[in-house]
């Protein structure tokens, strides 16, 4: 029988459920109905130990107080929209802002802090849904979003879908922070990261794209071969300094479902491949984890304790008509696929 238990209650008394899928020796995933969140993800590591490899918060209050989006499903619009403004079909739209004057991850009350409904749950799959009303955070149209988590062999597959009753913009992702040495083990400085991208998107001091994309060659952002994270985030490059690490969109080569990144922990001989059908991958090295938020393991998260690899559309795409469109219209379906494929290294 699939496991379903109470995780806690929201301030209004509604229950938050914790739903478990998967079984040993494969991945075991704990999903919260609060934020359709990946709470824990336990995998067999290359050294023979099983470890939880994602960051999480121990209770509902901590999740609601956190601004780090740990493990949550992000919407309506992942990443930033400049000034919280864009034009849609000739109409000016203004959405809520809370990040240096910009909209970030759907606004201050995004999908990651909403209570999702359980549509289905069995031993290897859980499906959650959320209705976002017209005008939610300023976004037009009533949007129905669905997230499906499936454990298949050594992989965890995540499918995010959405429909709308009026023209709007949609860009969903998952904000899991990975640490393949185990949650609570310290920083990912000793991890190696490969990203399948020849270009990234330079940003201003508030995280908004400066213009077009730029080559990674000759910069600390060149992750085309496995690269230690620690040295990469401690360079004097102005883009790294402004972001306090890496917090940038990479333009993933190719199209369709393909490998976007490989994260490896030499210490535990464990790898995680990130596969996606999205054009971009936001790499965020946990730059603003500051010790204020409690961890599932009992400690506190600090800078670099996990790395988020977030497949998505490019930042500020509603204001960039030359980039893949975020517009969703009635009768259309938004679909985004993400896979984490775990394995061992020699």
C-alpha positions as MATLAB code, in Angstrom:
seq = 'XXXXXXXXXXXXXXXXXXXXXXXXXXXXXXXXXXXXXXXXXXXXXXXXXXXXXXXXXXXXXXXXXXXXXXXXXXXXXXXXXXXXXXXXXXXXXXXXXXXXXXXXXXXXXXXXXXXXXXXXXXXXXXXXXXXXXXXXXXXXXXXXXXXXXXXXXXXXXXXXXXXXXXXXXXXXXXXXXXXXXXXXXXXXXXXXXXXXXXXXXXXXXXXXXXXXXXXXXXXXXXXXXXXXXXXXXXXXXXXXXXXXXXXXXXXXXXXXXXXXXXXXXXXXXXXXXXXXXXXXXXXXXXXXXXXXXXXXXXXXXXXXXXXXXXXXXXXXXXXXXXXXXXXXXXXXXXXXXXXXXXXXXX';
ca = [
       0.000    0.000    0.000;
       1.272    3.522   -0.751;
       2.197    5.473    2.367;
       0.121    8.546    3.238;
       0.488   10.373    6.538;
      -0.135   13.768    8.099;
       2.876   16.090    7.974;
       1.220   18.983    9.819;
      -1.441   21.650    9.517;
      -1.612   25.026    7.855;
      -2.549   28.024   10.029;
      -6.161   27.662    8.816;
      -6.274   24.059   10.042;
      -6.038   22.245    6.716;
      -3.916   19.098    6.758;
      -0.645   18.846    4.859;
      -0.076   15.275    3.673;
       3.197   13.443    3.150;
       2.964   10.886    0.342;
       5.665    8.267   -0.265;
       6.426    6.526   -3.551;
       9.132    4.067   -4.586;
      10.810    1.250   -2.683;
      14.297   -0.038   -1.900;
      16.659   -0.730   -3.564;
      15.474    2.069   -5.877;
      14.694    5.706   -5.055;
      12.138    6.493   -2.360;
      10.490    9.904   -2.664;
       8.479   11.764   -0.037;
       6.177   14.405   -1.546;
       4.279   17.052    0.421;
       0.910   18.377   -0.671;
       2.188   21.790    0.493;
       3.850   23.132   -2.635;
       3.817   19.725   -4.388;
       7.231   19.567   -2.740;
       9.956   16.920   -2.921;
      10.575   16.637    0.827;
      13.060   13.745    0.878;
      14.610   11.659   -1.913;
      16.541    8.630   -0.718;
      18.775    6.830   -3.211;
      21.406    4.091   -3.206;
      24.786    5.822   -3.383;
      27.860    4.449   -5.106;
      29.556    3.641   -1.804;
      26.736    1.268   -0.830;
      24.941    3.630    1.570;
      21.435    4.984    1.133;
      21.110    8.742    1.604;
      18.531   11.500    1.377;
      19.997   13.706   -1.368;
      17.662   16.733   -1.276;
      17.334   19.586    1.206;
      14.072   20.014    3.106;
      12.418   21.679    6.088;
      11.241   19.785    9.187;
       7.716   21.198    9.561;
       4.993   23.317    7.990;
       5.885   26.515    9.855;
       9.481   26.365    8.663;
       8.408   25.782    5.068;
       6.031   28.737    5.133;
       8.659   31.018    6.704;
      11.411   30.022    4.287;
      12.116   32.087    1.203;
      14.385   29.465   -0.354;
      11.730   27.478   -2.294;
      13.269   24.227   -1.031;
      11.968   21.313   -3.130;
       8.824   23.160   -4.181;
       6.940   23.262   -7.462;
       7.414   26.782   -8.812;
       4.716   28.760  -10.642;
       3.063   30.503  -12.258;
       6.317   31.831  -13.623;
       9.640   30.351  -12.529;
      12.544   32.804  -12.422;
      12.147   36.577  -12.838;
       9.951   38.996  -14.755;
      11.482   42.467  -14.927;
       9.575   44.977  -12.820;
       6.671   42.520  -12.631;
       5.411   43.917  -15.939;
       4.880   42.576  -19.437;
       2.569   43.024  -22.414;
       0.181   40.263  -23.477;
      -1.936   40.627  -26.613;
      -1.517   44.395  -26.459;
      -2.578   44.646  -22.817;
      -0.223   45.664  -20.034;
      -0.041   43.106  -17.226;
       1.365   43.869  -13.789;
       2.103   41.044  -11.352;
       3.260   41.096   -7.736;
       6.938   41.737   -7.035;
       9.113   40.824   -4.065;
      12.683   40.413   -5.329;
      14.509   43.702   -5.841;
      11.542   45.138   -7.703;
      10.998   42.049   -9.863;
       8.571   39.144   -9.865;
      10.337   35.938   -8.788;
       8.949   32.396   -8.946;
       5.343   33.503   -9.359;
       5.247   36.180   -6.673;
       5.294   36.239   -2.865;
       2.435   33.703   -2.698;
       3.514   31.234   -5.362;
       2.594   27.637   -6.078;
       5.321   26.419   -3.691;
       3.317   27.583   -0.633;
      -0.115   26.434   -1.875;
      -1.920   23.305   -0.747;
      -2.293   20.970   -3.733;
      -4.993   18.325   -4.127;
      -4.146   14.634   -4.442;
      -5.471   13.248   -7.731;
      -3.828    9.799   -7.583;
      -1.359    7.935   -5.405;
      -0.030    4.422   -5.703;
       3.224    2.624   -4.936;
       5.290    4.342   -7.640;
       3.300    7.428   -8.636;
       1.643   10.485   -7.120;
      -0.337   13.125   -9.014;
      -1.209   16.510   -7.509;
      -3.280   19.378   -8.891;
      -3.851   23.054   -8.146;
      -6.313   25.638   -9.466;
      -4.870   29.145   -9.663;
      -7.719   31.668  -10.053;
      -7.857   34.501  -12.567;
      -5.821   37.422  -11.202;
      -3.707   35.229   -8.897;
      -0.640   37.362   -8.054;
      -1.779   39.553  -10.969;
      -1.567   36.844  -13.646;
      -4.567   36.622  -15.994;
      -6.648   33.504  -16.561;
      -7.680   30.606  -14.355;
      -4.899   28.031  -14.598;
      -5.160   24.375  -13.630;
      -1.743   22.867  -12.935;
      -0.844   19.203  -12.472;
       2.384   17.613  -11.258;
       3.102   13.899  -11.648;
       5.989   12.169   -9.831;
       6.909    8.650  -10.956;
       9.679    6.346   -9.716;
      10.943    4.163  -12.562;
      14.022    2.033  -11.900;
      16.781    4.379  -10.719;
      14.995    7.439  -12.131;
      12.438    9.884  -10.803;
      10.310   11.432  -13.542;
       8.440   14.707  -13.020;
       5.799   15.927  -15.474;
       4.315   19.405  -14.999;
       1.241   20.375  -17.000;
      -1.106   23.360  -17.141;
      -4.191   24.604  -18.965;
      -5.904   28.009  -18.894;
      -9.234   29.634  -19.693;
      -7.615   32.878  -20.889;
      -4.299   33.907  -22.384;
      -1.560   33.988  -19.742;
       2.087   33.050  -19.204;
       3.231   29.801  -17.571;
       6.704   28.520  -16.680;
       6.863   25.706  -14.109;
       9.853   23.991  -12.545;
      10.954   22.052   -9.486;
      13.313   23.755   -7.022;
      14.959   20.730   -5.397;
      18.412   21.393   -3.947;
      20.648   18.367   -4.505;
      23.512   17.228   -2.282;
      24.744   13.778   -3.274;
      26.877   13.480   -0.146;
      23.607   13.539    1.777;
      21.330   16.226    3.152;
      22.989   17.924    6.115;
      26.509   16.829    5.115;
      27.794   20.350    4.411;
      28.480   22.160    1.167;
      28.523   20.855   -2.388;
      31.887   22.557   -3.004;
      33.454   19.138   -3.622;
      30.811   18.080   -6.130;
      31.532   18.173   -9.850;
      28.978   19.696  -12.211;
      28.689   19.329  -15.987;
      26.127   21.408  -17.916;
      25.334   20.700  -21.570;
      25.411   24.342  -22.652;
      27.699   26.551  -24.717;
      25.939   29.765  -23.695;
      24.387   31.340  -20.628;
      22.359   34.480  -19.938;
      24.257   37.347  -18.255;
      22.115   39.290  -15.782;
      22.146   42.632  -13.996;
      22.509   43.014  -10.229;
      18.808   42.158   -9.764;
      18.921   38.949  -11.841;
      17.302   40.357  -14.997;
      18.904   39.488  -18.373;
      21.189   42.202  -19.713;
      20.416   41.316  -23.312;
      21.133   38.152  -25.256;
      23.087   35.034  -24.366;
      26.878   34.885  -24.122;
      29.457   32.108  -24.624;
      30.608   30.283  -21.498;
      34.063   29.701  -23.004;
      36.801   31.442  -21.083;
      34.593   32.172  -18.048;
      33.972   30.492  -14.665;
      30.595   29.475  -16.098;
      32.169   26.987  -18.487;
      30.815   23.692  -17.148;
      31.047   21.729  -20.396;
      33.321   19.242  -18.627;
      32.911   18.114  -15.007;
      33.999   21.070  -12.870;
      34.372   21.446   -9.113;
      31.666   23.762   -7.812;
      33.722   25.303   -4.991;
      36.392   27.003   -7.133;
      33.826   28.048   -9.762;
      31.763   30.054   -7.256;
      34.782   31.746   -5.678;
      36.166   33.642   -8.647;
      36.368   37.403   -9.112;
      34.212   37.402  -12.234;
      31.663   40.244  -11.774;
      28.702   38.019  -12.673;
      29.739   35.544   -9.968;
      30.430   38.295   -7.445;
      27.046   39.991   -7.980;
      25.164   36.691   -7.556;
      27.395   35.455   -4.697;
      27.933   32.331   -6.796;
      26.128   30.945   -9.818;
      22.471   31.906  -10.287;
      22.207   31.899  -14.062;
      20.265   30.460  -16.952;
      22.160   28.067  -19.220;
      21.002   27.563  -22.808;
      20.777   23.781  -23.059;
      21.955   22.300  -26.357;
      19.428   20.555  -28.554;
      15.694   20.069  -28.131;
      13.273   17.486  -26.836;
      14.024   15.350  -23.819;
      17.817   15.335  -23.447;
      20.499   15.425  -20.790;
      21.032   18.927  -19.420;
      23.427   18.344  -16.532;
      25.366   15.765  -14.526;
      26.104   16.294  -10.836;
      28.643   13.982   -9.192;
      29.831   13.474   -5.629;
      33.311   11.904   -5.671;
      32.993   11.357   -1.897;
      30.009    9.007   -2.212;
      30.676    7.933   -5.832;
      27.146    9.006   -6.789;
      25.838   10.780   -9.883;
      22.572   12.463  -10.810;
      21.747   13.229  -14.424;
      19.143   15.951  -15.045;
      17.093   15.421  -18.206;
      14.601   17.942  -19.549;
      12.679   19.095  -22.617;
      12.986   22.772  -21.633;
      15.309   25.273  -23.384;
      16.994   26.537  -20.221;
      18.520   25.275  -16.990;
      18.824   27.678  -14.083;
      21.868   26.707  -12.029;
      21.667   28.076   -8.480;
      24.420   27.192   -6.023;
      22.501   27.987   -2.843;
      24.078   31.435   -2.614;
      21.583   32.910   -0.147;
      21.171   30.006    2.259;
      22.193   31.915    5.380;
      21.692   29.682    8.412;
      18.281   31.125    9.266;
      16.262   28.086    8.201;
      16.155   24.671    9.854;
      16.981   21.454    8.010;
      15.257   18.067    7.985;
      18.391   16.601    9.595;
      18.186   19.049   12.495;
      20.858   21.572   11.545;
      20.621   24.784    9.547;
      21.301   25.379    5.881;
      24.179   27.618    4.920;
      25.578   28.958    1.683;
      26.340   26.181   -0.789;
      24.704   23.322    1.142;
      22.862   22.281   -2.028;
      22.648   23.102   -5.724;
      19.364   23.632   -7.577;
      19.250   22.594  -11.238;
      15.947   24.027  -12.491;
      14.791   23.288  -16.065;
      12.586   26.090  -17.383;
      12.005   28.760  -19.985;
      14.460   31.638  -20.023;
      14.132   34.406  -17.403;
      11.981   37.402  -18.360;
      10.744   35.619  -21.486;
       7.390   37.501  -21.418;
       9.436   40.614  -22.263;
      11.716   38.872  -24.790;
       9.753   37.993  -27.949;
      12.901   36.583  -29.579;
      13.050   33.776  -26.980;
      10.814   30.670  -26.643;
       7.356   31.898  -25.685;
       5.796   31.479  -22.253;
       2.309   32.338  -23.531;
      -0.401   29.726  -22.894;
      -3.835   30.065  -24.487;
      -7.183   28.299  -24.032;
      -7.200   24.936  -25.773;
      -3.422   24.565  -25.454;
      -1.533   22.444  -22.931;
       1.688   23.442  -21.223;
       3.889   20.381  -20.592;
       7.355   20.288  -19.028;
       9.290   17.083  -18.355;
      12.114   16.627  -15.853;
      13.983   13.460  -14.917;
      16.580   12.745  -12.259;
      18.568    9.620  -13.189;
      20.745    8.349  -10.357;
      23.782    6.129  -10.684;
      27.175    5.134   -9.326;
      30.601    6.287  -10.439;
      33.788    4.278  -10.358;
];
